[in-house]
Amino acid sequence: MYGNLLPKDPEGNVGGGLGLTTAAGTITLFEPTKIIDKTGEKLTVDGIDVVFQMAPGTEAPAEMLFYFPQFKAICLAEDANHTLHNILTLRGAKVRSAQKWSSTLDQTIDLWGGDATVSFGSRHWPQWGNGRVVEHLEKQRDLYKYINDQTLRMANQGLTMNEIAEQFVLPDSLAKEFYNRGYYGDLKHNVRATYQLYLGFWDGNPADFNPLPPVEEAKRYVEMVGADKMIATAKAAYAKGDYRWAATVANKVVFAQPKNQAARNIEADALEQLGYQAESGPARNFYLSGAQELRGGVKKMATPNTSSPDIIRGMTTDMFLDFLAIHLNGPRVGDKSYVYNLKFPDIKAQYVLTVKNGVMNYSKDKQLDKADGTVTLNRSTLDDIALGKLKLGNLTDSGDVTIDGDKAKFKDMLGNFDKFDFWFTIAEP
């Protein structure tokens, strides 16, 4: 999304859309000393009055905006920017609500639009003067409302997700405002995301209800048409400037025959041109990253560290166990059963951890007499696992864990947790 593997030059990464790049440095977490839970709540910090507006479900699940009455200034957080934002971030997350986004900005206008003389966001430059502050808020509000309402209007006319995205056009009053352009969020992608939020990813066509997986589908296309003919078709489309079709056709060959360099090259050429034409920074980065991968594979670098000791320590034990459960290879343990008591002396907590039916469950404040064993470790040991200081599979070999019961079975259970490769492919199987 941010083009980490692309060279920083005019033919590579020129920015992330919201700014030139993501922030570097130490990522940390400060535990709040005061929880704000309602709109209109006021707080004075070092003599500065702050009034809060709750904005859950907009740019973030726990978003909020701020007003500084002494300065007649609104902090817009990330709900009003100098670009269209993402309703569904390209890196993957839950779909956001364009309707909630719009209604939040409408409330902002009602709350402070009559007095504010400056507004500023977390990413971009400010608006000066009440007229410009309100106009910016109104047109950003209407941008998201238009995406929400018109997507649903067209869906109710029977159009599918991709049909709506292809036909969707903003009115000039919104589209020709600099701060409504898709430098970050992509309009078509946001329309598809809004459709997905309300109606799901399936378009209602029975032929699409249970599609073949991409590799199997690609092999059948290649068998039917022939790889050489498909590559020739992709090259002809590229020569005409039809880069979308060139990429689509060539990608079928790549998925059927990953080592077919001719198919990889023509798809890379098409993706490159799509990247150069993209207005959205993240979209450009995805296109160009795909092209780079097809030409030279994935060049693995140091994995970005998004978890600092402060963040790990800030996770509850329940959160950590939920995170661990995602790593369990369910098919591999579908016919196995493990039951262990867990004790964390340093936080005075205890759990029962169960693996059965391919699922890891846990119960807090419980212990079982007939468990396979009892595992005693400090919560700080779990922190070390998350930080990479201690390997999960080596727990039984370390001096940080005490096991009363079936040690071999516990070690066998730990061997069924997968590791995730950060540098997975995006343009090939």
N, C-alpha and C positions, 0 to 999 in steps of 0.2 A: 504493500500500500504506500509506503514511504520511499520505495526504491533504494533500500539499503545496499543492494549489490550493484547498483548502476553507477557508472562513472559520473562525477559531478561536472558536467560540461553541457554545451548546447544540444548535444545529441543524446544526452542521458538524463540524469536527475537535475531538474531545474527548480525543484521545490515540491512541497507537499500539499499545496492548495490553501491551507490556512496560514502557512508561513513557509520559510525556506527549508526548515528541517525540524525534526523532533528535538526536544530538550535533551541535553547531555548532563552528566553529573550524577550525584548520588540521589537515588529515589528513597524517600523516607516517609514516615507516617507520624503525625502528632495526634495523640488521643485527645479528643475534644473535652474541654472543661465545661462547655455549655451547649446544650442541645436546643436547636431552634425547631419548632414543630408546627408553627402556624403563621399564616400571612398576616402582616401587620405588627408582628412582634418587634419590639425595640430593644436595643442594647447600646450602651455607651462604652466605647473602648478608647482609653487614653484621651478622654475629652471629646471624642468624635462620636456623634450619634449615628446609628445605623438602623434602618428599618428594612425588614426582610419580606420577600415574597417567595412563597413556596412554588416550585415548578417541577414537581415529580413527573417522570414519564416523558419529558421533552428531550433535550440533548443527553441527559443522563437520568438514571432512576431517582437520584436524590438531588436534582438541580435546584438552585435557588438564585434569585436576583437580589440586589441590594440598592438602597437609596440613602444618600447622605444629605439630609435636609439642610445642614449648614452651608453646603456648597451647591445645593440644587442639582446634584449629580446622580445619575443612575448608572450602576454597574450592571451591565447586561449579561454577565457571565458568558455563556456560549449560545444564548438563545436568540441574539440578533447580531449578525456579523456583516462583513463586507463581502460576503459570498453566500450562495446557497449552501446549506449544511447537508449532512447525511441523515436521511430517514433510516437507512440501513447502512452502517459503515461497511466499507468494502473488506475490511479485515475480518468481519464476522461478529455479530452480536445479536441481541434481540432487536426486533423492529421497533422503532420509535413511532410515536403517534404525531402525525402532522396536525391533527385536530387539536390535541392538547397543546402542541407548540403554538398554534395560532391563538387559542383562547388565552394562553398565558400572556402573550404579548398584548392582547386586547386588555387584559386586566392591568398590565403595566401602564398602559396609556391612561386607564381610568384612575389608577392610583396616583401617578406622578406626572402625567403628561401636561397637566395644567401649570405646573411649577418648574419643572426641570429645564435647565438652560444648557446642560451638557450631559451626554451619555457616552459610555465607553465600554468596550468588551474586554475579554481576557486575551484576545488574539490581535485585535486591530485598532486602528486609530479612532479618535473620538468624533462625535458630531457636536458642533457648537451652535447655540441659539435654539430657542424653544421650537421654532418652526421646523428646523432641520431634524431635531431630535424626534419630534412627533411624526414627521413624514417618513423617516427611516423606520420607526417602529410600525407604522401603518402598512408600509409596503412589504416589510418582512412578514408581518402578520398575514397579509393577504396572499403572499407567495405560498405559504404553507397551507392556508385555507383553500386556495385554488387547487393545489395538488391533491388535497384530501377530497374535496367535494367533487371535482371533475373526474377523478379516478373512479369514484363510486357511481357517478352519473353514467359514465360510459360502461361500467361493469353491469349496471342494471339494464343497459341496452343490449346486453349479450356479448359484448366484446371481451376477449380474453386478456390476460396480463400483458403479453407481448404486443398484441394488437393495440391496446390502449397506449402503451409506451411509444409505439411507432407513430401514432397519430397525434400525440399530446403536444400542444403548443400553448405557451403562455401568452396572454395579451401583451401588446407592446408596452402598456403602462407599467407592467411588472418586468417584462423581459429586458427592456432597454435601460433599466437602472443598473448601474455598475455593481452595486452591492447585492443584486439578485442573480448575478451571473453564476454559472456552475464551475467556479474555479476550484472548488473543493467537492461539494456534492454534485452528482450527475443527475440531471432531470429525469432521464429515462429510468435510471436505476431507482430513483426515489419513487417514481410512479409504480414501478413493479413492487417495491417494498410496501407501499400503501395498499396495493391489491393483496399482497401476501398477508398483511396484518389483519385484514377483514375476511379474506376468502381463501387463504392458503395458497400454496404454490401450484396446485393442480388446476388446470384450465377448464375442467369439466368435460373434456373430450375423452370418451371411453378408450380411444386408441392410445391415449397418453397415460392411462391409469396405471399401467404396470409396464413401463418401458424396459427394454433391455439395458443392461449396464453399458457404459460408454465403450469399453473395449470390445465386448461381444457385438454391439451394434455396429461399430466401426468395421470389424472384420467382415460382417455380412455385406455392408455397403461395398467394401473393396472387392469381395468375392463376386458381387453382382455386376459392378461397373468395371473393375480393373484398376489397379494402382496407377499404371501409366496414364490411362485416360483421365483419371481424377487429378493427377498432377498437372496434366496438360490443361485441363479445365481451370484449375487454380491459377496457372500461369496466364491463361487468356484473360481471366477475370482481373488479375493484377494489372495486366497491360492496359485494361480499360479503366482502371482506377476503382474497380469494384472490390475494395480490400476486405470488406466484411465477408463476401462470398468466397473470396480466395482463401481467407483464413479458415472458414468453416469447412470447405472441401478438403483442404490440405490437412487439417487437424484430424479428419476421419482416417486418413492414411497413416498419420503419425500414431494414432491410438491402435491401429491394426498392425502397423509395422514400425515400432519405435526407432529402429535403426535405419530407416529409409531416409538418408540425408537429403535427397532431393526434395522430399515432402517437407522435411524440417526446415530447409532453407527457404522454400517459397512461403511457408506459413510465417516464418520469422520476418521475411520481407514485408508481408501483409500486416502483421502485428506492428511492425515498426512504423509503417505509414499511418496506421490507426492511432498509434501513440502520438505521432507528430501532429495529428489533426485534433486530438482530444483537448477540450478546454479544461477539464478537471485534472488537477495535478495527480491525485491518486489513480485515476483511470489511465493517464499517460504512463505512470510508473508500472502499473500492471501490464500494459501492452508491451512496454520496452523490456520489462523483466522476463516476460514470456519469450520474446524474441532472443534475448541473450541466452536464456536457458536452452532453446532449441539449437542454437549455434554452438554452444560450448558446454552444455550441462550446467548443473548447479555447483557453483564454487562455494563450498562451505566455509564460513568464517566463524569467528568466536560468537557463541550464542549470546544475544543481548540479555543482560541481567535486569529483569523487571521486579525482582524481589530482594529487598534489603532486609537486614536483620530486624529492623523496626517493624516492617510490614509483616514478616513471618511471626514475630512475637505478638503482633496485634490480632492475628487470626485466632478465633476460638478453636478449642480442640474439636468441637463438632464440625467446624468448617474444614479443618485439616483432614478428618476422617472421611468427610464427603469427597474431598479432593483425592484422597487415596483410593476411594471406591471406584472412581472413574478410570483408574489405571488397571483395575482388575480385568484379566483376560477371561471374560465370562464363558466363552465356548470351551476353554481348556479346563475349567473347573466345574462344568455343568453337572457332572455326576459325582462330585466330591463334596465333603462336608468338613468344616473346621469350626470349632467353638473355643474361644479363649477369653478368659477374664483379663482385663487390662487395668493396671493400677498406676496412677501418677502421683507419687508421694509429694512432689514439690508443689503441686496445686491442689492436693487432697481431693482428687477426683478418681472415679472408677467407672469402668464400662464393661459390657459384654459385647465382644465382637464375634459375629457369625458370618461364615461364608457357606451358602447353600443355594442350590438352584442357579448357580452362576452369578449370585448377587451378594455383595457385602453389606450387611446391616449392623447397626450398633445400638445398644440401649444404655443410656446414662444412669448412673447411680444404682447399678445392679451388678450382682455377681452370681454365678451358677455353681452348684456343688458338683455337677457332672460335666464340667467343661473338660476339654482336652488338656488344659493347663492354665496356669496363671502367669502372665507376663508383667513384670514390674519394671518401669522405666520412668525417668523424669520427663515432663513435658518439654524441657529444654533439649532433650535428645531428639524429639520429633522436629524441633526447630533446626537442629544440626542436619537432619536428613533433608529437609527442605532446602537448606542452604548448600547442600552438596558436601558438607564436611563428613558425613557418615552415610555409607551406602545401605539401602534398605535390606538388600540380600545378605549383608554382613552383620546384621543386628545380633544374631546369635553368637557370633565370634568376638563381639566387642565386650568390653567390660562394663558397658553402660546399661546392660539389660540382664535381668534375672528371670529365669524361666523355671517354674515348678510344674513338671508334667512332661508331656510328649514334645521334646525339643526338636526331634527330627521332623515331626508333622508340621510344627510351626515354621521351620525352615523351608519345607516343601510349599507351604502356603505362600510365603514371601516370594518364592520363585515364580509365582503366577501373576505378578504385577508387571505390566508392560512399561517400557521406557519410550518416550515420544521423541521423534527426530524433528527438531525445529526447522531444518532446511529441506522440507519436502518439495516435490515438483509441483508445478501449477499448469504447465502446458503439455504435459505428456502423462502416460499412465504412471 
